[in-house]
């Protein structure tokens, strides 16, 4: 399930890192299933890739805020 960007605002850095790891594992599994022709919903790969990009964007924003605050 795709998560809206607004929902990531309240996440901490550790929570975002954990979510990122989960989505990367899910993407690996989806790609593996796609190669073995056992993937029922191929559009799920696109959704997970976008979720990963959203999380990486929020992590980058947090990093920039920390650097600016120092």
PyMOL Python script that loads the backbone (N, CA, C, O; Angstrom):
from pymol import cmd

cmd.read_pdbstr("""\
ATOM      1  N   UNK A   1       0.830  -1.170   0.000  1.00  0.00           N
ATOM      2  CA  UNK A   1       0.000   0.000   0.000  1.00  0.00           C
ATOM      3  C   UNK A   1       0.882   1.244   0.000  1.00  0.00           C
ATOM      4  O   UNK A   1       1.799   1.368   0.812  1.00  0.00           O
ATOM      5  N   UNK A   2       0.603   2.134  -0.890  1.00  0.00           N
ATOM      6  CA  UNK A   2       1.370   3.375  -0.981  1.00  0.00           C
ATOM      7  C   UNK A   2       0.977   4.302   0.156  1.00  0.00           C
ATOM      8  O   UNK A   2      -0.201   4.431   0.491  1.00  0.00           O
ATOM      9  N   UNK A   3       1.962   4.935   0.738  1.00  0.00           N
ATOM     10  CA  UNK A   3       1.727   5.854   1.835  1.00  0.00           C
ATOM     11  C   UNK A   3       1.854   7.278   1.305  1.00  0.00           C
ATOM     12  O   UNK A   3       2.768   7.592   0.543  1.00  0.00           O
ATOM     13  N   UNK A   4       0.938   8.120   1.714  1.00  0.00           N
ATOM     14  CA  UNK A   4       0.968   9.510   1.286  1.00  0.00           C
ATOM     15  C   UNK A   4       2.150  10.228   1.941  1.00  0.00           C
ATOM     16  O   UNK A   4       2.570   9.870   3.041  1.00  0.00           O
ATOM     17  N   UNK A   5       2.669  11.220   1.273  1.00  0.00           N
ATOM     18  CA  UNK A   5       3.819  11.973   1.773  1.00  0.00           C
ATOM     19  C   UNK A   5       3.532  12.636   3.109  1.00  0.00           C
ATOM     20  O   UNK A   5       4.420  12.737   3.955  1.00  0.00           O
ATOM     21  N   UNK A   6       2.311  13.086   3.306  1.00  0.00           N
ATOM     22  CA  UNK A   6       1.958  13.776   4.542  1.00  0.00           C
ATOM     23  C   UNK A   6       2.126  12.875   5.763  1.00  0.00           C
ATOM     24  O   UNK A   6       2.388  13.365   6.862  1.00  0.00           O
ATOM     25  N   UNK A   7       1.979  11.588   5.582  1.00  0.00           N
ATOM     26  CA  UNK A   7       2.087  10.661   6.699  1.00  0.00           C
ATOM     27  C   UNK A   7       3.531  10.513   7.182  1.00  0.00           C
ATOM     28  O   UNK A   7       3.752  10.115   8.325  1.00  0.00           O
ATOM     29  N   UNK A   8       4.502  10.820   6.349  1.00  0.00           N
ATOM     30  CA  UNK A   8       5.904  10.693   6.725  1.00  0.00           C
ATOM     31  C   UNK A   8       6.398  11.871   7.554  1.00  0.00           C
ATOM     32  O   UNK A   8       7.465  11.778   8.161  1.00  0.00           O
ATOM     33  N   UNK A   9       5.668  12.957   7.600  1.00  0.00           N
ATOM     34  CA  UNK A   9       6.116  14.160   8.277  1.00  0.00           C
ATOM     35  C   UNK A   9       6.370  13.901   9.762  1.00  0.00           C
ATOM     36  O   UNK A   9       7.329  14.426  10.327  1.00  0.00           O
ATOM     37  N   UNK A  10       5.526  13.103  10.390  1.00  0.00           N
ATOM     38  CA  UNK A  10       5.635  12.862  11.827  1.00  0.00           C
ATOM     39  C   UNK A  10       6.613  11.749  12.185  1.00  0.00           C
ATOM     40  O   UNK A  10       6.828  11.485  13.368  1.00  0.00           O
ATOM     41  N   UNK A  11       7.204  11.098  11.206  1.00  0.00           N
ATOM     42  CA  UNK A  11       8.125   9.998  11.477  1.00  0.00           C
ATOM     43  C   UNK A  11       9.482  10.538  11.932  1.00  0.00           C
ATOM     44  O   UNK A  11       9.921  11.602  11.495  1.00  0.00           O
ATOM     45  N   UNK A  12      10.133   9.787  12.814  1.00  0.00           N
ATOM     46  CA  UNK A  12      11.491  10.133  13.221  1.00  0.00           C
ATOM     47  C   UNK A  12      12.471   9.543  12.209  1.00  0.00           C
ATOM     48  O   UNK A  12      12.087   8.766  11.334  1.00  0.00           O
ATOM     49  N   UNK A  13      13.736   9.922  12.341  1.00  0.00           N
ATOM     50  CA  UNK A  13      14.753   9.408  11.425  1.00  0.00           C
ATOM     51  C   UNK A  13      14.867   7.890  11.532  1.00  0.00           C
ATOM     52  O   UNK A  13      15.006   7.205  10.518  1.00  0.00           O
ATOM     53  N   UNK A  14      14.809   7.365  12.744  1.00  0.00           N
ATOM     54  CA  UNK A  14      14.895   5.911  12.925  1.00  0.00           C
ATOM     55  C   UNK A  14      13.714   5.185  12.301  1.00  0.00           C
ATOM     56  O   UNK A  14      13.881   4.120  11.706  1.00  0.00           O
ATOM     57  N   UNK A  15      12.530   5.752  12.434  1.00  0.00           N
ATOM     58  CA  UNK A  15      11.348   5.145  11.828  1.00  0.00           C
ATOM     59  C   UNK A  15      11.453   5.169  10.304  1.00  0.00           C
ATOM     60  O   UNK A  15      11.081   4.203   9.638  1.00  0.00           O
ATOM     61  N   UNK A  16      11.959   6.270   9.756  1.00  0.00           N
ATOM     62  CA  UNK A  16      12.129   6.365   8.310  1.00  0.00           C
ATOM     63  C   UNK A  16      13.168   5.365   7.817  1.00  0.00           C
ATOM     64  O   UNK A  16      12.981   4.733   6.777  1.00  0.00           O
ATOM     65  N   UNK A  17      14.260   5.222   8.560  1.00  0.00           N
ATOM     66  CA  UNK A  17      15.282   4.236   8.189  1.00  0.00           C
ATOM     67  C   UNK A  17      14.705   2.824   8.194  1.00  0.00           C
ATOM     68  O   UNK A  17      14.994   2.021   7.307  1.00  0.00           O
ATOM     69  N   UNK A  18      13.892   2.532   9.195  1.00  0.00           N
ATOM     70  CA  UNK A  18      13.278   1.212   9.290  1.00  0.00           C
ATOM     71  C   UNK A  18      12.318   0.972   8.126  1.00  0.00           C
ATOM     72  O   UNK A  18      12.337  -0.094   7.511  1.00  0.00           O
ATOM     73  N   UNK A  19      11.486   1.956   7.826  1.00  0.00           N
ATOM     74  CA  UNK A  19      10.561   1.846   6.692  1.00  0.00           C
ATOM     75  C   UNK A  19      11.318   1.665   5.381  1.00  0.00           C
ATOM     76  O   UNK A  19      10.921   0.868   4.531  1.00  0.00           O
ATOM     77  N   UNK A  20      12.406   2.407   5.225  1.00  0.00           N
ATOM     78  CA  UNK A  20      13.215   2.305   4.011  1.00  0.00           C
ATOM     79  C   UNK A  20      13.748   0.886   3.855  1.00  0.00           C
ATOM     80  O   UNK A  20      13.696   0.313   2.767  1.00  0.00           O
ATOM     81  N   UNK A  21      14.257   0.326   4.940  1.00  0.00           N
ATOM     82  CA  UNK A  21      14.781  -1.041   4.900  1.00  0.00           C
ATOM     83  C   UNK A  21      13.668  -2.035   4.531  1.00  0.00           C
ATOM     84  O   UNK A  21      13.888  -2.953   3.742  1.00  0.00           O
ATOM     85  N   UNK A  22      12.487  -1.846   5.102  1.00  0.00           N
ATOM     86  CA  UNK A  22      11.363  -2.732   4.801  1.00  0.00           C
ATOM     87  C   UNK A  22      10.968  -2.658   3.327  1.00  0.00           C
ATOM     88  O   UNK A  22      10.741  -3.681   2.680  1.00  0.00           O
ATOM     89  N   UNK A  23      10.890  -1.432   2.808  1.00  0.00           N
ATOM     90  CA  UNK A  23      10.506  -1.272   1.405  1.00  0.00           C
ATOM     91  C   UNK A  23      11.576  -1.820   0.464  1.00  0.00           C
ATOM     92  O   UNK A  23      11.246  -2.377  -0.583  1.00  0.00           O
ATOM     93  N   UNK A  24      12.849  -1.671   0.818  1.00  0.00           N
ATOM     94  CA  UNK A  24      13.910  -2.214  -0.029  1.00  0.00           C
ATOM     95  C   UNK A  24      13.868  -3.743  -0.050  1.00  0.00           C
ATOM     96  O   UNK A  24      14.106  -4.355  -1.091  1.00  0.00           O
ATOM     97  N   UNK A  25      13.568  -4.356   1.090  1.00  0.00           N
ATOM     98  CA  UNK A  25      13.410  -5.815   1.125  1.00  0.00           C
ATOM     99  C   UNK A  25      12.215  -6.249   0.287  1.00  0.00           C
ATOM    100  O   UNK A  25      12.278  -7.238  -0.443  1.00  0.00           O
ATOM    101  N   UNK A  26      11.118  -5.490   0.404  1.00  0.00           N
ATOM    102  CA  UNK A  26       9.929  -5.811  -0.374  1.00  0.00           C
ATOM    103  C   UNK A  26      10.204  -5.680  -1.877  1.00  0.00           C
ATOM    104  O   UNK A  26       9.759  -6.509  -2.670  1.00  0.00           O
ATOM    105  N   UNK A  27      10.937  -4.640  -2.256  1.00  0.00           N
ATOM    106  CA  UNK A  27      11.286  -4.451  -3.659  1.00  0.00           C
ATOM    107  C   UNK A  27      12.142  -5.612  -4.165  1.00  0.00           C
ATOM    108  O   UNK A  27      11.932  -6.104  -5.274  1.00  0.00           O
ATOM    109  N   UNK A  28      13.104  -6.047  -3.353  1.00  0.00           N
ATOM    110  CA  UNK A  28      13.937  -7.187  -3.728  1.00  0.00           C
ATOM    111  C   UNK A  28      13.069  -8.421  -3.967  1.00  0.00           C
ATOM    112  O   UNK A  28      13.235  -9.121  -4.966  1.00  0.00           O
ATOM    113  N   UNK A  29      12.145  -8.680  -3.048  1.00  0.00           N
ATOM    114  CA  UNK A  29      11.271  -9.848  -3.181  1.00  0.00           C
ATOM    115  C   UNK A  29      10.365  -9.745  -4.403  1.00  0.00           C
ATOM    116  O   UNK A  29      10.140 -10.736  -5.098  1.00  0.00           O
ATOM    117  N   UNK A  30       9.852  -8.557  -4.663  1.00  0.00           N
ATOM    118  CA  UNK A  30       8.995  -8.370  -5.837  1.00  0.00           C
ATOM    119  C   UNK A  30       9.773  -8.586  -7.128  1.00  0.00           C
ATOM    120  O   UNK A  30       9.271  -9.207  -8.064  1.00  0.00           O
ATOM    121  N   UNK A  31      11.000  -8.072  -7.176  1.00  0.00           N
ATOM    122  CA  UNK A  31      11.820  -8.267  -8.376  1.00  0.00           C
ATOM    123  C   UNK A  31      12.154  -9.745  -8.570  1.00  0.00           C
ATOM    124  O   UNK A  31      12.170 -10.245  -9.695  1.00  0.00           O
ATOM    125  N   UNK A  32      12.416 -10.428  -7.473  1.00  0.00           N
ATOM    126  CA  UNK A  32      12.716 -11.856  -7.546  1.00  0.00           C
ATOM    127  C   UNK A  32      11.506 -12.622  -8.079  1.00  0.00           C
ATOM    128  O   UNK A  32      11.647 -13.494  -8.937  1.00  0.00           O
ATOM    129  N   UNK A  33      10.319 -12.292  -7.568  1.00  0.00           N
ATOM    130  CA  UNK A  33       9.099 -12.942  -8.042  1.00  0.00           C
ATOM    131  C   UNK A  33       8.833 -12.616  -9.512  1.00  0.00           C
ATOM    132  O   UNK A  33       8.348 -13.465 -10.259  1.00  0.00           O
ATOM    133  N   UNK A  34       9.148 -11.396  -9.923  1.00  0.00           N
ATOM    134  CA  UNK A  34       8.927 -11.005 -11.316  1.00  0.00           C
ATOM    135  C   UNK A  34       9.812 -11.827 -12.244  1.00  0.00           C
ATOM    136  O   UNK A  34       9.386 -12.208 -13.335  1.00  0.00           O
ATOM    137  N   UNK A  35      11.037 -12.101 -11.818  1.00  0.00           N
ATOM    138  CA  UNK A  35      11.946 -12.881 -12.660  1.00  0.00           C
ATOM    139  C   UNK A  35      11.549 -14.350 -12.732  1.00  0.00           C
ATOM    140  O   UNK A  35      11.832 -15.027 -13.720  1.00  0.00           O
ATOM    141  N   UNK A  36      10.889 -14.844 -11.679  1.00  0.00           N
ATOM    142  CA  UNK A  36      10.476 -16.243 -11.677  1.00  0.00           C
ATOM    143  C   UNK A  36       9.038 -16.405 -12.144  1.00  0.00           C
ATOM    144  O   UNK A  36       8.464 -17.489 -12.034  1.00  0.00           O
ATOM    145  N   UNK A  37       8.455 -15.331 -12.663  1.00  0.00           N
ATOM    146  CA  UNK A  37       7.094 -15.335 -13.224  1.00  0.00           C
ATOM    147  C   UNK A  37       6.025 -15.702 -12.200  1.00  0.00           C
ATOM    148  O   UNK A  37       5.037 -16.352 -12.544  1.00  0.00           O
ATOM    149  N   UNK A  38       6.211 -15.295 -10.950  1.00  0.00           N
ATOM    150  CA  UNK A  38       5.218 -15.575  -9.927  1.00  0.00           C
ATOM    151  C   UNK A  38       4.643 -14.303  -9.312  1.00  0.00           C
ATOM    152  O   UNK A  38       4.069 -14.335  -8.224  1.00  0.00           O
ATOM    153  N   UNK A  39       4.799 -13.204 -10.001  1.00  0.00           N
ATOM    154  CA  UNK A  39       4.314 -11.931  -9.483  1.00  0.00           C
ATOM    155  C   UNK A  39       2.909 -11.675 -10.017  1.00  0.00           C
ATOM    156  O   UNK A  39       2.694 -11.597 -11.227  1.00  0.00           O
ATOM    157  N   UNK A  40       1.957 -11.546  -9.094  1.00  0.00           N
ATOM    158  CA  UNK A  40       0.563 -11.348  -9.491  1.00  0.00           C
ATOM    159  C   UNK A  40       0.263  -9.903  -9.885  1.00  0.00           C
ATOM    160  O   UNK A  40      -0.517  -9.648 -10.802  1.00  0.00           O
ATOM    161  N   UNK A  41       0.891  -8.964  -9.182  1.00  0.00           N
ATOM    162  CA  UNK A  41       0.612  -7.550  -9.417  1.00  0.00           C
ATOM    163  C   UNK A  41       1.901  -6.816  -9.764  1.00  0.00           C
ATOM    164  O   UNK A  41       2.559  -6.284  -8.870  1.00  0.00           O
ATOM    165  N   UNK A  42       2.278  -6.773 -11.041  1.00  0.00           N
ATOM    166  CA  UNK A  42       3.540  -6.139 -11.428  1.00  0.00           C
ATOM    167  C   UNK A  42       3.589  -4.636 -11.147  1.00  0.00           C
ATOM    168  O   UNK A  42       4.676  -4.076 -11.007  1.00  0.00           O
ATOM    169  N   UNK A  43       2.446  -3.984 -11.062  1.00  0.00           N
ATOM    170  CA  UNK A  43       2.446  -2.549 -10.770  1.00  0.00           C
ATOM    171  C   UNK A  43       2.911  -2.265  -9.344  1.00  0.00           C
ATOM    172  O   UNK A  43       3.243  -1.123  -9.024  1.00  0.00           O
ATOM    173  N   UNK A  44       2.941  -3.266  -8.496  1.00  0.00           N
ATOM    174  CA  UNK A  44       3.388  -3.105  -7.107  1.00  0.00           C
ATOM    175  C   UNK A  44       4.857  -2.665  -7.044  1.00  0.00           C
ATOM    176  O   UNK A  44       5.247  -1.956  -6.117  1.00  0.00           O
ATOM    177  N   UNK A  45       5.671  -3.080  -8.021  1.00  0.00           N
ATOM    178  CA  UNK A  45       7.079  -2.675  -8.063  1.00  0.00           C
ATOM    179  C   UNK A  45       7.178  -1.156  -8.182  1.00  0.00           C
ATOM    180  O   UNK A  45       7.976  -0.524  -7.490  1.00  0.00           O
ATOM    181  N   UNK A  46       6.376  -0.583  -9.051  1.00  0.00           N
ATOM    182  CA  UNK A  46       6.378   0.868  -9.256  1.00  0.00           C
ATOM    183  C   UNK A  46       5.963   1.604  -7.988  1.00  0.00           C
ATOM    184  O   UNK A  46       6.548   2.632  -7.645  1.00  0.00           O
ATOM    185  N   UNK A  47       4.968   1.090  -7.299  1.00  0.00           N
ATOM    186  CA  UNK A  47       4.481   1.715  -6.077  1.00  0.00           C
ATOM    187  C   UNK A  47       5.556   1.692  -4.998  1.00  0.00           C
ATOM    188  O   UNK A  47       5.775   2.696  -4.319  1.00  0.00           O
ATOM    189  N   UNK A  48       6.224   0.564  -4.837  1.00  0.00           N
ATOM    190  CA  UNK A  48       7.262   0.438  -3.813  1.00  0.00           C
ATOM    191  C   UNK A  48       8.455   1.337  -4.145  1.00  0.00           C
ATOM    192  O   UNK A  48       9.034   1.950  -3.248  1.00  0.00           O
ATOM    193  N   UNK A  49       8.824   1.419  -5.415  1.00  0.00           N
ATOM    194  CA  UNK A  49       9.930   2.298  -5.806  1.00  0.00           C
ATOM    195  C   UNK A  49       9.618   3.748  -5.456  1.00  0.00           C
ATOM    196  O   UNK A  49      10.498   4.480  -5.002  1.00  0.00           O
ATOM    197  N   UNK A  50       8.378   4.165  -5.662  1.00  0.00           N
ATOM    198  CA  UNK A  50       7.991   5.542  -5.342  1.00  0.00           C
ATOM    199  C   UNK A  50       7.993   5.774  -3.832  1.00  0.00           C
ATOM    200  O   UNK A  50       8.375   6.848  -3.368  1.00  0.00           O
ATOM    201  N   UNK A  51       7.566   4.767  -3.064  1.00  0.00           N
ATOM    202  CA  UNK A  51       7.617   4.897  -1.608  1.00  0.00           C
ATOM    203  C   UNK A  51       9.057   5.044  -1.126  1.00  0.00           C
ATOM    204  O   UNK A  51       9.335   5.831  -0.222  1.00  0.00           O
ATOM    205  N   UNK A  52       9.962   4.294  -1.724  1.00  0.00           N
ATOM    206  CA  UNK A  52      11.383   4.402  -1.374  1.00  0.00           C
ATOM    207  C   UNK A  52      11.887   5.810  -1.680  1.00  0.00           C
ATOM    208  O   UNK A  52      12.616   6.399  -0.881  1.00  0.00           O
ATOM    209  N   UNK A  53      11.505   6.342  -2.820  1.00  0.00           N
ATOM    210  CA  UNK A  53      11.934   7.697  -3.196  1.00  0.00           C
ATOM    211  C   UNK A  53      11.382   8.733  -2.216  1.00  0.00           C
ATOM    212  O   UNK A  53      12.086   9.675  -1.852  1.00  0.00           O
ATOM    213  N   UNK A  54      10.124   8.566  -1.785  1.00  0.00           N
ATOM    214  CA  UNK A  54       9.537   9.496  -0.820  1.00  0.00           C
ATOM    215  C   UNK A  54      10.314   9.488   0.494  1.00  0.00           C
ATOM    216  O   UNK A  54      10.615  10.537   1.064  1.00  0.00           O
ATOM    217  N   UNK A  55      10.629   8.284   0.959  1.00  0.00           N
ATOM    218  CA  UNK A  55      11.345   8.171   2.231  1.00  0.00           C
ATOM    219  C   UNK A  55      12.738   8.784   2.115  1.00  0.00           C
ATOM    220  O   UNK A  55      13.183   9.490   3.020  1.00  0.00           O
ATOM    221  N   UNK A  56      13.422   8.519   1.012  1.00  0.00           N
ATOM    222  CA  UNK A  56      14.756   9.085   0.827  1.00  0.00           C
ATOM    223  C   UNK A  56      14.693  10.607   0.762  1.00  0.00           C
ATOM    224  O   UNK A  56      15.609  11.283   1.229  1.00  0.00           O
ATOM    225  N   UNK A  57      13.630  11.148   0.193  1.00  0.00           N
ATOM    226  CA  UNK A  57      13.450  12.597   0.135  1.00  0.00           C
ATOM    227  C   UNK A  57      13.290  13.168   1.538  1.00  0.00           C
ATOM    228  O   UNK A  57      13.904  14.182   1.871  1.00  0.00           O
ATOM    229  N   UNK A  58      12.470  12.523   2.359  1.00  0.00           N
ATOM    230  CA  UNK A  58      12.283  13.003   3.721  1.00  0.00           C
ATOM    231  C   UNK A  58      13.557  12.873   4.543  1.00  0.00           C
ATOM    232  O   UNK A  58      13.855  13.747   5.357  1.00  0.00           O
ATOM    233  N   UNK A  59      14.310  11.803   4.346  1.00  0.00           N
ATOM    234  CA  UNK A  59      15.579  11.648   5.051  1.00  0.00           C
ATOM    235  C   UNK A  59      16.548  12.767   4.659  1.00  0.00           C
ATOM    236  O   UNK A  59      17.256  13.309   5.508  1.00  0.00           O
ATOM    237  N   UNK A  60      16.572  13.100   3.395  1.00  0.00           N
ATOM    238  CA  UNK A  60      17.444  14.183   2.916  1.00  0.00           C
ATOM    239  C   UNK A  60      17.018  15.518   3.513  1.00  0.00           C
ATOM    240  O   UNK A  60      17.865  16.324   3.897  1.00  0.00           O
ATOM    241  N   UNK A  61      15.714  15.757   3.593  1.00  0.00           N
ATOM    242  CA  UNK A  61      15.222  16.996   4.184  1.00  0.00           C
ATOM    243  C   UNK A  61      15.609  17.093   5.655  1.00  0.00           C
ATOM    244  O   UNK A  61      15.995  18.161   6.129  1.00  0.00           O
ATOM    245  N   UNK A  62      15.506  15.973   6.382  1.00  0.00           N
ATOM    246  CA  UNK A  62      15.909  15.968   7.787  1.00  0.00           C
ATOM    247  C   UNK A  62      17.399  16.264   7.934  1.00  0.00           C
ATOM    248  O   UNK A  62      17.812  16.996   8.833  1.00  0.00           O
ATOM    249  N   UNK A  63      18.194  15.689   7.044  1.00  0.00           N
ATOM    250  CA  UNK A  63      19.639  15.917   7.085  1.00  0.00           C
ATOM    251  C   UNK A  63      19.957  17.389   6.835  1.00  0.00           C
ATOM    252  O   UNK A  63      20.802  17.965   7.520  1.00  0.00           O
ATOM    253  N   UNK A  64      19.295  17.993   5.870  1.00  0.00           N
ATOM    254  CA  UNK A  64      19.520  19.402   5.565  1.00  0.00           C
ATOM    255  C   UNK A  64      19.088  20.302   6.715  1.00  0.00           C
ATOM    256  O   UNK A  64      19.735  21.313   6.988  1.00  0.00           O
ATOM    257  N   UNK A  65      17.989  19.940   7.395  1.00  0.00           N
ATOM    258  CA  UNK A  65      17.547  20.725   8.549  1.00  0.00           C
ATOM    259  C   UNK A  65      18.570  20.656   9.668  1.00  0.00           C
ATOM    260  O   UNK A  65      18.847  21.658  10.327  1.00  0.00           O
ATOM    261  N   UNK A  66      19.140  19.459   9.885  1.00  0.00           N
ATOM    262  CA  UNK A  66      20.154  19.296  10.919  1.00  0.00           C
ATOM    263  C   UNK A  66      21.397  20.111  10.591  1.00  0.00           C
ATOM    264  O   UNK A  66      21.961  20.752  11.478  1.00  0.00           O
ATOM    265  N   UNK A  67      21.831  20.100   9.343  1.00  0.00           N
ATOM    266  CA  UNK A  67      23.012  20.854   8.942  1.00  0.00           C
ATOM    267  C   UNK A  67      22.768  22.362   9.059  1.00  0.00           C
ATOM    268  O   UNK A  67      23.656  23.117   9.456  1.00  0.00           O
ATOM    269  N   UNK A  68      21.573  22.779   8.714  1.00  0.00           N
ATOM    270  CA  UNK A  68      21.239  24.195   8.774  1.00  0.00           C
ATOM    271  C   UNK A  68      21.124  24.670  10.215  1.00  0.00           C
ATOM    272  O   UNK A  68      21.453  25.812  10.537  1.00  0.00           O
ATOM    273  N   UNK A  69      20.655  23.783  11.068  1.00  0.00           N
ATOM    274  CA  UNK A  69      20.500  24.127  12.478  1.00  0.00           C
ATOM    275  C   UNK A  69      21.791  24.210  13.241  1.00  0.00           C
ATOM    276  O   UNK A  69      21.845  24.864  14.283  1.00  0.00           O
ATOM    277  N   UNK A  70      22.843  23.566  12.756  1.00  0.00           N
ATOM    278  CA  UNK A  70      24.140  23.560  13.454  1.00  0.00           C
ATOM    279  C   UNK A  70      24.907  24.827  13.270  1.00  0.00           C
ATOM    280  O   UNK A  70      26.011  24.962  13.798  1.00  0.00           O
TER     281      UNK A  70
END
""", "prot")
cmd.dss("prot")
cmd.show_as("cartoon", "prot")
cmd.util.cbc("prot")
cmd.orient("prot")
